[in-house]
Amino acid sequence: MSRYYCPFCSSSYQIHKTRSDGVLICGQCEDPLIKRPFITLKTIFGFVAAFAFLAPLLIMIVIVLNDFRREKPPNNSELAVLLGIPKEWITHI
């Protein structure tokens, strides 16, 4: 995408030319081209809005990964009795 554009012509038909004094002009209407800023206010608001929707998802992923990394309690019958699980449900390997 070019950083210069003609505000009067359609964006799909713009042809850029350079005058003899070095100024960029439109190939159709021969008006001087306007420089488009790299970062606009619209893009800043878009990034903030996208981050607002994606931040809870990223936080949830980090929390789930931290839970998987934690050490799990051992699977023994004493723990099952304390939790109220019948001994028949526990398989011994």
Secondary structure, DSSP 8 states (H G I E B T S, - for coil): --SEE-SSS-GGG--EEE-TTS-EEETTT--B-EE--SS-HHHHHHHHHHHHHHHHHHHHHHHHHHHHHS------HHHHHHHT--GGG----
